[in-house]
């Protein structure tokens, strides 16, 4: 057995880690999409992370 923490269940994120995520919103009106983007940007700013929103 190793004394290292289980990396898959760790809630800690190292400062140099690259965290990615995807949000898919379908069936939302353009106004609601703007609201979702604004919320995401606000939360990212609060947490001090960089957010890139890419629309396809």
PQR file with spaces between the fields and no chain letter, atoms N, CA, C, O and H, PARSE charges and radii, in Angstrom:
ATOM       1  N    UNK     1       0.829   -1.188    0.000 -0.4000 1.5000
ATOM       2  CA   UNK     1       0.000    0.000    0.000 -0.0000 2.0000
ATOM       3  C    UNK     1       0.870    1.246    0.000  0.5500 1.7000
ATOM       4  O    UNK     1       1.934    1.285    0.616 -0.5500 1.4000
ATOM       5  N    UNK     2       0.406    2.230   -0.683 -0.4000 1.5000
ATOM       6  CA   UNK     2       1.127    3.490   -0.771 -0.0000 2.0000
ATOM       7  C    UNK     2       0.481    4.517    0.155  0.5500 1.7000
ATOM       8  O    UNK     2      -0.722    4.472    0.411 -0.5500 1.4000
ATOM       9  H    UNK     2      -0.459    2.198   -1.184  0.4000 1.0000
ATOM      10  N    UNK     3       1.295    5.436    0.648 -0.4000 1.5000
ATOM      11  CA   UNK     3       0.778    6.498    1.505 -0.0000 2.0000
ATOM      12  C    UNK     3       0.310    7.708    0.699  0.5500 1.7000
ATOM      13  O    UNK     3      -0.094    8.719    1.274 -0.5500 1.4000
ATOM      14  H    UNK     3       2.273    5.472    0.440  0.4000 1.0000
ATOM      15  N    UNK     4       0.362    7.610   -0.620 -0.4000 1.5000
ATOM      16  CA   UNK     4      -0.061    8.715   -1.475 -0.0000 2.0000
ATOM      17  C    UNK     4      -1.582    8.806   -1.492  0.5500 1.7000
ATOM      18  O    UNK     4      -2.264    7.783   -1.435 -0.5500 1.4000
ATOM      19  H    UNK     4       0.691    6.789   -1.087  0.4000 1.0000
ATOM      20  N    UNK     5      -2.120   10.023   -1.571 -0.4000 1.5000
ATOM      21  CA   UNK     5      -3.583   10.152   -1.635 -0.0000 2.0000
ATOM      22  C    UNK     5      -4.114    9.592   -2.947  0.5500 1.7000
ATOM      23  O    UNK     5      -3.420    9.574   -3.964 -0.5500 1.4000
ATOM      24  H    UNK     5      -1.566   10.854   -1.617  0.4000 1.0000
ATOM      25  N    UNK     6      -5.341    9.144   -2.901 -0.4000 1.5000
ATOM      26  CA   UNK     6      -6.001    8.630   -4.103 -0.0000 2.0000
ATOM      27  C    UNK     6      -6.250    9.797   -5.050  0.5500 1.7000
ATOM      28  O    UNK     6      -7.051   10.683   -4.751 -0.5500 1.4000
ATOM      29  H    UNK     6      -5.905    9.159   -2.075  0.4000 1.0000
ATOM      30  N    UNK     7      -5.573    9.800   -6.177 -0.4000 1.5000
ATOM      31  CA   UNK     7      -5.648   10.934   -7.095 -0.0000 2.0000
ATOM      32  C    UNK     7      -7.010   11.060   -7.758  0.5500 1.7000
ATOM      33  O    UNK     7      -7.411   12.161   -8.137 -0.5500 1.4000
ATOM      34  H    UNK     7      -4.923    9.081   -6.420  0.4000 1.0000
ATOM      35  N    UNK     8      -7.720    9.963   -7.903 -0.4000 1.5000
ATOM      36  CA   UNK     8      -9.014   10.028   -8.575 -0.0000 2.0000
ATOM      37  C    UNK     8     -10.098   10.640   -7.691  0.5500 1.7000
ATOM      38  O    UNK     8     -11.083   11.178   -8.197 -0.5500 1.4000
ATOM      39  H    UNK     8      -7.394    9.069   -7.595  0.4000 1.0000
ATOM      40  N    UNK     9      -9.918   10.558   -6.377 -0.4000 1.5000
ATOM      41  CA   UNK     9     -10.944   11.066   -5.478 -0.0000 2.0000
ATOM      42  C    UNK     9     -10.533   12.350   -4.768  0.5500 1.7000
ATOM      43  O    UNK     9     -11.267   12.840   -3.910 -0.5500 1.4000
ATOM      44  H    UNK     9      -9.117   10.121   -5.967  0.4000 1.0000
ATOM      45  N    UNK    10      -9.396   12.890   -5.106 -0.4000 1.5000
ATOM      46  CA   UNK    10      -8.913   14.097   -4.453 -0.0000 2.0000
ATOM      47  C    UNK    10      -9.737   15.304   -4.886  0.5500 1.7000
ATOM      48  O    UNK    10     -10.078   15.449   -6.060 -0.5500 1.4000
ATOM      49  H    UNK    10      -8.801   12.492   -5.803  0.4000 1.0000
ATOM      50  N    UNK    11     -10.048   16.161   -3.932 -0.4000 1.5000
ATOM      51  CA   UNK    11     -10.781   17.383   -4.243 -0.0000 2.0000
ATOM      52  C    UNK    11      -9.835   18.558   -4.411  0.5500 1.7000
ATOM      53  O    UNK    11     -10.273   19.665   -4.725 -0.5500 1.4000
ATOM      54  H    UNK    11      -9.771   16.043   -2.978  0.4000 1.0000
ATOM      55  N    UNK    12      -8.553   18.336   -4.208 -0.4000 1.5000
ATOM      56  CA   UNK    12      -7.554   19.386   -4.345 -0.0000 2.0000
ATOM      57  C    UNK    12      -7.125   19.498   -5.805  0.5500 1.7000
ATOM      58  O    UNK    12      -6.935   18.487   -6.482 -0.5500 1.4000
ATOM      59  H    UNK    12      -8.197   17.437   -3.953  0.4000 1.0000
ATOM      60  N    UNK    13      -6.975   20.720   -6.280 -0.4000 1.5000
ATOM      61  CA   UNK    13      -6.512   20.972   -7.641 -0.0000 2.0000
ATOM      62  C    UNK    13      -5.191   21.712   -7.531  0.5500 1.7000
ATOM      63  O    UNK    13      -5.106   22.758   -6.887 -0.5500 1.4000
ATOM      64  H    UNK    13      -7.129   21.541   -5.730  0.4000 1.0000
ATOM      65  N    UNK    14      -4.172   21.170   -8.158 -0.4000 1.5000
ATOM      66  CA   UNK    14      -2.871   21.830   -8.080 -0.0000 2.0000
ATOM      67  C    UNK    14      -2.917   23.139   -8.865  0.5500 1.7000
ATOM      68  O    UNK    14      -3.678   23.263   -9.825 -0.5500 1.4000
ATOM      69  H    UNK    14      -4.241   20.320   -8.682  0.4000 1.0000
ATOM      70  N    UNK    15      -2.107   24.111   -8.460 -0.4000 1.5000
ATOM      71  CA   UNK    15      -2.132   25.415   -9.137 -0.0000 2.0000
ATOM      72  C    UNK    15      -1.785   25.351  -10.622  0.5500 1.7000
ATOM      73  O    UNK    15      -2.226   26.202  -11.395 -0.5500 1.4000
ATOM      74  H    UNK    15      -1.488   24.010   -7.680  0.4000 1.0000
ATOM      75  N    UNK    16      -1.001   24.351  -11.030 -0.4000 1.5000
ATOM      76  CA   UNK    16      -0.612   24.264  -12.435 -0.0000 2.0000
ATOM      77  C    UNK    16      -1.484   23.299  -13.236  0.5500 1.7000
ATOM      78  O    UNK    16      -1.177   23.002  -14.390 -0.5500 1.4000
ATOM      79  H    UNK    16      -0.643   23.659  -10.402  0.4000 1.0000
ATOM      80  N    UNK    17      -2.561   22.812  -12.638 -0.4000 1.5000
ATOM      81  CA   UNK    17      -3.440   21.867  -13.321 -0.0000 2.0000
ATOM      82  C    UNK    17      -4.286   22.588  -14.363  0.5500 1.7000
ATOM      83  O    UNK    17      -4.669   23.744  -14.185 -0.5500 1.4000
ATOM      84  H    UNK    17      -2.811   23.053  -11.700  0.4000 1.0000
ATOM      85  N    UNK    18      -4.564   21.892  -15.436 -0.4000 1.5000
ATOM      86  CA   UNK    18      -5.469   22.416  -16.456 -0.0000 2.0000
ATOM      87  C    UNK    18      -6.795   21.675  -16.302  0.5500 1.7000
ATOM      88  O    UNK    18      -6.877   20.467  -16.524 -0.5500 1.4000
ATOM      89  H    UNK    18      -4.252   20.953  -15.581  0.4000 1.0000
ATOM      90  N    UNK    19      -7.804   22.402  -15.928 -0.4000 1.5000
ATOM      91  CA   UNK    19      -9.116   21.817  -15.704 -0.0000 2.0000
ATOM      92  C    UNK    19      -9.997   22.210  -16.873  0.5500 1.7000
ATOM      93  O    UNK    19     -10.095   23.385  -17.223 -0.5500 1.4000
ATOM      94  H    UNK    19      -7.738   23.384  -15.748  0.4000 1.0000
ATOM      95  N    UNK    20     -10.632   21.229  -17.466 -0.4000 1.5000
ATOM      96  CA   UNK    20     -11.515   21.514  -18.590 -0.0000 2.0000
ATOM      97  C    UNK    20     -12.912   20.997  -18.283  0.5500 1.7000
ATOM      98  O    UNK    20     -13.087   20.066  -17.497 -0.5500 1.4000
ATOM      99  H    UNK    20     -10.553   20.274  -17.181  0.4000 1.0000
ATOM     100  N    UNK    21     -13.866   21.595  -18.893 -0.4000 1.5000
ATOM     101  CA   UNK    21     -15.237   21.160  -18.724 -0.0000 2.0000
ATOM     102  C    UNK    21     -16.066   21.610  -19.909  0.5500 1.7000
ATOM     103  O    UNK    21     -15.679   22.513  -20.651 -0.5500 1.4000
ATOM     104  H    UNK    21     -13.723   22.351  -19.531  0.4000 1.0000
ATOM     105  N    UNK    22     -17.190   20.981  -20.074 -0.4000 1.5000
ATOM     106  CA   UNK    22     -18.066   21.296  -21.188 -0.0000 2.0000
ATOM     107  C    UNK    22     -19.487   21.449  -20.673  0.5500 1.7000
ATOM     108  O    UNK    22     -19.961   20.661  -19.854 -0.5500 1.4000
ATOM     109  H    UNK    22     -17.504   20.248  -19.471  0.4000 1.0000
ATOM     110  N    UNK    23     -20.140   22.458  -21.161 -0.4000 1.5000
ATOM     111  CA   UNK    23     -21.554   22.643  -20.868 -0.0000 2.0000
ATOM     112  C    UNK    23     -22.271   22.729  -22.200  0.5500 1.7000
ATOM     113  O    UNK    23     -21.913   23.534  -23.060 -0.5500 1.4000
ATOM     114  H    UNK    23     -19.756   23.098  -21.827  0.4000 1.0000
ATOM     115  N    UNK    24     -23.274   21.905  -22.361 -0.4000 1.5000
ATOM     116  CA   UNK    24     -24.077   21.943  -23.575 -0.0000 2.0000
ATOM     117  C    UNK    24     -25.469   22.420  -23.193  0.5500 1.7000
ATOM     118  O    UNK    24     -26.133   21.830  -22.341 -0.5500 1.4000
ATOM     119  H    UNK    24     -23.565   21.252  -21.662  0.4000 1.0000
ATOM     120  N    UNK    25     -25.891   23.478  -23.826 -0.4000 1.5000
ATOM     121  CA   UNK    25     -27.239   23.944  -23.553 -0.0000 2.0000
ATOM     122  C    UNK    25     -28.034   23.929  -24.840  0.5500 1.7000
ATOM     123  O    UNK    25     -27.730   24.624  -25.809 -0.5500 1.4000
ATOM     124  H    UNK    25     -25.352   23.958  -24.519  0.4000 1.0000
ATOM     125  N    UNK    26     -29.044   23.121  -24.805 -0.4000 1.5000
ATOM     126  CA   UNK    26     -29.955   23.012  -25.944 -0.0000 2.0000
ATOM     127  C    UNK    26     -31.322   23.483  -25.482  0.5500 1.7000
ATOM     128  O    UNK    26     -31.620   23.498  -24.288 -0.5500 1.4000
ATOM     129  H    UNK    26     -29.290   22.556  -24.018  0.4000 1.0000
ATOM     130  N    UNK    27     -32.117   23.853  -26.410 -0.4000 1.5000
ATOM     131  CA   UNK    27     -33.486   24.289  -26.126 -0.0000 2.0000
ATOM     132  C    UNK    27     -33.531   25.505  -25.209  0.5500 1.7000
ATOM     133  O    UNK    27     -34.492   25.683  -24.460 -0.5500 1.4000
ATOM     134  H    UNK    27     -31.875   23.841  -27.380  0.4000 1.0000
ATOM     135  N    UNK    28     -32.507   26.334  -25.264 -0.4000 1.5000
ATOM     136  CA   UNK    28     -32.522   27.584  -24.512 -0.0000 2.0000
ATOM     137  C    UNK    28     -32.660   28.741  -25.491  0.5500 1.7000
ATOM     138  O    UNK    28     -32.098   28.731  -26.585 -0.5500 1.4000
ATOM     139  H    UNK    28     -31.727   26.189  -25.872  0.4000 1.0000
ATOM     140  N    UNK    29     -33.405   29.709  -25.073 -0.4000 1.5000
ATOM     141  CA   UNK    29     -33.551   30.896  -25.915 -0.0000 2.0000
ATOM     142  C    UNK    29     -32.240   31.677  -25.904  0.5500 1.7000
ATOM     143  O    UNK    29     -31.434   31.512  -24.988 -0.5500 1.4000
ATOM     144  H    UNK    29     -33.862   29.717  -24.183  0.4000 1.0000
ATOM     145  N    UNK    30     -32.016   32.519  -26.902 -0.4000 1.5000
ATOM     146  CA   UNK    30     -30.794   33.333  -26.920 -0.0000 2.0000
ATOM     147  C    UNK    30     -30.632   34.187  -25.658  0.5500 1.7000
ATOM     148  O    UNK    30     -29.510   34.411  -25.202 -0.5500 1.4000
ATOM     149  H    UNK    30     -32.671   32.653  -27.647  0.4000 1.0000
ATOM     150  N    UNK    31     -31.740   34.660  -25.098 -0.4000 1.5000
ATOM     151  CA   UNK    31     -31.667   35.455  -23.870 -0.0000 2.0000
ATOM     152  C    UNK    31     -31.169   34.608  -22.705  0.5500 1.7000
ATOM     153  O    UNK    31     -30.348   35.059  -21.905 -0.5500 1.4000
ATOM     154  H    UNK    31     -32.651   34.478  -25.469  0.4000 1.0000
ATOM     155  N    UNK    32     -31.674   33.367  -22.614 -0.4000 1.5000
ATOM     156  CA   UNK    32     -31.239   32.479  -21.537 -0.0000 2.0000
ATOM     157  C    UNK    32     -29.777   32.074  -21.709  0.5500 1.7000
ATOM     158  O    UNK    32     -29.061   31.911  -20.721 -0.5500 1.4000
ATOM     159  H    UNK    32     -32.340   33.001  -23.264  0.4000 1.0000
ATOM     160  N    UNK    33     -29.330   31.912  -22.943 -0.4000 1.5000
ATOM     161  CA   UNK    33     -27.921   31.594  -23.186 -0.0000 2.0000
ATOM     162  C    UNK    33     -27.025   32.717  -22.682  0.5500 1.7000
ATOM     163  O    UNK    33     -25.969   32.465  -22.102 -0.5500 1.4000
ATOM     164  H    UNK    33     -29.911   32.045  -23.746  0.4000 1.0000
ATOM     165  N    UNK    34     -27.448   33.956  -22.905 -0.4000 1.5000
ATOM     166  CA   UNK    34     -26.678   35.108  -22.409 -0.0000 2.0000
ATOM     167  C    UNK    34     -26.615   35.086  -20.886  0.5500 1.7000
ATOM     168  O    UNK    34     -25.580   35.398  -20.298 -0.5500 1.4000
ATOM     169  H    UNK    34     -28.306   34.161  -23.376  0.4000 1.0000
ATOM     170  N    UNK    35     -27.733   34.713  -20.246 -0.4000 1.5000
ATOM     171  CA   UNK    35     -27.760   34.639  -18.783 -0.0000 2.0000
ATOM     172  C    UNK    35     -26.812   33.551  -18.274  0.5500 1.7000
ATOM     173  O    UNK    35     -26.096   33.757  -17.294 -0.5500 1.4000
ATOM     174  H    UNK    35     -28.574   34.459  -20.724  0.4000 1.0000
ATOM     175  N    UNK    36     -26.810   32.397  -18.942 -0.4000 1.5000
ATOM     176  CA   UNK    36     -25.924   31.298  -18.542 -0.0000 2.0000
ATOM     177  C    UNK    36     -24.466   31.723  -18.680  0.5500 1.7000
ATOM     178  O    UNK    36     -23.653   31.450  -17.797 -0.5500 1.4000
ATOM     179  H    UNK    36     -27.392   32.230  -19.738  0.4000 1.0000
ATOM     180  N    UNK    37     -24.138   32.385  -19.772 -0.4000 1.5000
ATOM     181  CA   UNK    37     -22.765   32.866  -19.982 -0.0000 2.0000
ATOM     182  C    UNK    37     -22.367   33.860  -18.900  0.5500 1.7000
ATOM     183  O    UNK    37     -21.255   33.800  -18.375 -0.5500 1.4000
ATOM     184  H    UNK    37     -24.799   32.607  -20.488  0.4000 1.0000
ATOM     185  N    UNK    38     -23.267   34.769  -18.570 -0.4000 1.5000
ATOM     186  CA   UNK    38     -22.969   35.777  -17.551 -0.0000 2.0000
ATOM     187  C    UNK    38     -22.724   35.126  -16.193  0.5500 1.7000
ATOM     188  O    UNK    38     -21.811   35.522  -15.467 -0.5500 1.4000
ATOM     189  H    UNK    38     -24.170   34.817  -18.997  0.4000 1.0000
ATOM     190  N    UNK    39     -23.531   34.135  -15.851 -0.4000 1.5000
ATOM     191  CA   UNK    39     -23.351   33.425  -14.583 -0.0000 2.0000
ATOM     192  C    UNK    39     -22.013   32.698  -14.568  0.5500 1.7000
ATOM     193  O    UNK    39     -21.294   32.741  -13.569 -0.5500 1.4000
ATOM     194  H    UNK    39     -24.271   33.813  -16.440  0.4000 1.0000
ATOM     195  N    UNK    40     -21.676   32.033  -15.666 -0.4000 1.5000
ATOM     196  CA   UNK    40     -20.407   31.303  -15.747 -0.0000 2.0000
ATOM     197  C    UNK    40     -19.222   32.246  -15.607  0.5500 1.7000
ATOM     198  O    UNK    40     -18.263   31.941  -14.897 -0.5500 1.4000
ATOM     199  H    UNK    40     -22.260   31.998  -16.477  0.4000 1.0000
ATOM     200  N    UNK    41     -19.282   33.384  -16.275 -0.4000 1.5000
ATOM     201  CA   UNK    41     -18.190   34.361  -16.187 -0.0000 2.0000
ATOM     202  C    UNK    41     -18.061   34.912  -14.771  0.5500 1.7000
ATOM     203  O    UNK    41     -16.952   35.082  -14.264 -0.5500 1.4000
ATOM     204  H    UNK    41     -20.060   33.632  -16.851  0.4000 1.0000
ATOM     205  N    UNK    42     -19.191   35.188  -14.137 -0.4000 1.5000
ATOM     206  CA   UNK    42     -19.175   35.725  -12.777 -0.0000 2.0000
ATOM     207  C    UNK    42     -18.563   34.718  -11.803  0.5500 1.7000
ATOM     208  O    UNK    42     -17.716   35.077  -10.986 -0.5500 1.4000
ATOM     209  H    UNK    42     -20.092   35.050  -14.548  0.4000 1.0000
ATOM     210  N    UNK    43     -18.991   33.463  -11.892 -0.4000 1.5000
ATOM     211  CA   UNK    43     -18.471   32.431  -10.991 -0.0000 2.0000
ATOM     212  C    UNK    43     -16.988   32.197  -11.223  0.5500 1.7000
ATOM     213  O    UNK    43     -16.234   32.004  -10.269 -0.5500 1.4000
ATOM     214  H    UNK    43     -19.679   33.171  -12.556  0.4000 1.0000
ATOM     215  N    UNK    44     -16.564   32.213  -12.477 -0.4000 1.5000
ATOM     216  CA   UNK    44     -15.145   32.023  -12.784 -0.0000 2.0000
ATOM     217  C    UNK    44     -14.315   33.153  -12.185  0.5500 1.7000
ATOM     218  O    UNK    44     -13.238   32.919  -11.637 -0.5500 1.4000
ATOM     219  H    UNK    44     -17.177   32.370  -13.251  0.4000 1.0000
ATOM     220  N    UNK    45     -14.816   34.363  -12.292 -0.4000 1.5000
ATOM     221  CA   UNK    45     -14.096   35.515  -11.742 -0.0000 2.0000
ATOM     222  C    UNK    45     -14.004   35.414  -10.224  0.5500 1.7000
ATOM     223  O    UNK    45     -12.966   35.728   -9.642 -0.5500 1.4000
ATOM     224  H    UNK    45     -15.691   34.553  -12.737  0.4000 1.0000
ATOM     225  N    UNK    46     -15.091   34.975   -9.579 -0.4000 1.5000
ATOM     226  CA   UNK    46     -15.090   34.803   -8.123 -0.0000 2.0000
ATOM     227  C    UNK    46     -14.056   33.767   -7.684  0.5500 1.7000
ATOM     228  O    UNK    46     -13.404   33.929   -6.652 -0.5500 1.4000
ATOM     229  H    UNK    46     -15.935   34.720  -10.052  0.4000 1.0000
ATOM     230  N    UNK    47     -13.913   32.707   -8.470 -0.4000 1.5000
ATOM     231  CA   UNK    47     -12.990   31.622   -8.127 -0.0000 2.0000
ATOM     232  C    UNK    47     -11.574   31.888   -8.611  0.5500 1.7000
ATOM     233  O    UNK    47     -10.648   31.155   -8.261 -0.5500 1.4000
ATOM     234  H    UNK    47     -14.443   32.575   -9.308  0.4000 1.0000
ATOM     235  N    UNK    48     -11.401   32.928   -9.409 -0.4000 1.5000
ATOM     236  CA   UNK    48     -10.074   33.262   -9.913 -0.0000 2.0000
ATOM     237  C    UNK    48      -9.583   32.330  -10.996  0.5500 1.7000
ATOM     238  O    UNK    48      -8.385   32.073  -11.110 -0.5500 1.4000
ATOM     239  H    UNK    48     -12.153   33.523   -9.693  0.4000 1.0000
ATOM     240  N    UNK    49     -10.511   31.820  -11.796 -0.4000 1.5000
ATOM     241  CA   UNK    49     -10.126   30.925  -12.886 -0.0000 2.0000
ATOM     242  C    UNK    49     -10.427   31.580  -14.227  0.5500 1.7000
ATOM     243  O    UNK    49     -11.184   32.546  -14.319 -0.5500 1.4000
ATOM     244  H    UNK    49     -11.485   32.028  -11.703  0.4000 1.0000
ATOM     245  N    UNK    50      -9.821   31.034  -15.243 -0.4000 1.5000
ATOM     246  CA   UNK    50     -10.009   31.543  -16.601 -0.0000 2.0000
ATOM     247  C    UNK    50     -11.094   30.714  -17.268  0.5500 1.7000
ATOM     248  O    UNK    50     -11.112   29.488  -17.158 -0.5500 1.4000
ATOM     249  H    UNK    50      -9.205   30.250  -15.169  0.4000 1.0000
ATOM     250  N    UNK    51     -11.985   31.387  -17.953 -0.4000 1.5000
ATOM     251  CA   UNK    51     -13.059   30.690  -18.655 -0.0000 2.0000
ATOM     252  C    UNK    51     -13.038   31.114  -20.118  0.5500 1.7000
ATOM     253  O    UNK    51     -12.925   32.296  -20.440 -0.5500 1.4000
ATOM     254  H    UNK    51     -11.971   32.382  -18.043  0.4000 1.0000
ATOM     255  N    UNK    52     -13.148   30.140  -20.977 -0.4000 1.5000
ATOM     256  CA   UNK    52     -13.257   30.394  -22.411 -0.0000 2.0000
ATOM     257  C    UNK    52     -14.586   29.820  -22.868  0.5500 1.7000
ATOM     258  O    UNK    52     -14.849   28.630  -22.694 -0.5500 1.4000
ATOM     259  H    UNK    52     -13.239   29.179  -20.716  0.4000 1.0000
ATOM     260  N    UNK    53     -15.407   30.652  -23.443 -0.4000 1.5000
ATOM     261  CA   UNK    53     -16.704   30.200  -23.943 -0.0000 2.0000
ATOM     262  C    UNK    53     -16.611   30.131  -25.457  0.5500 1.7000
ATOM     263  O    UNK    53     -16.375   31.136  -26.128 -0.5500 1.4000
ATOM     264  H    UNK    53     -15.193   31.619  -23.585  0.4000 1.0000
ATOM     265  N    UNK    54     -16.800   28.936  -25.979 -0.4000 1.5000
ATOM     266  CA   UNK    54     -16.704   28.703  -27.417 -0.0000 2.0000
ATOM     267  C    UNK    54     -18.067   28.232  -27.904  0.5500 1.7000
ATOM     268  O    UNK    54     -18.602   27.240  -27.410 -0.5500 1.4000
ATOM     269  H    UNK    54     -16.992   28.120  -25.433  0.4000 1.0000
ATOM     270  N    UNK    55     -18.614   28.934  -28.856 -0.4000 1.5000
ATOM     271  CA   UNK    55     -19.893   28.534  -29.431 -0.0000 2.0000
ATOM     272  C    UNK    55     -19.657   27.925  -30.793  0.5500 1.7000
ATOM     273  O    UNK    55     -18.861   28.420  -31.591 -0.5500 1.4000
ATOM     274  H    UNK    55     -18.179   29.740  -29.258  0.4000 1.0000
ATOM     275  N    UNK    56     -20.358   26.853  -31.037 -0.4000 1.5000
ATOM     276  CA   UNK    56     -20.224   26.175  -32.330 -0.0000 2.0000
ATOM     277  C    UNK    56     -21.426   26.462  -33.178  0.5500 1.7000
ATOM     278  O    UNK    56     -21.512   25.984  -34.309 -0.5500 1.4000
ATOM     279  H    UNK    56     -21.004   26.451  -30.388  0.4000 1.0000
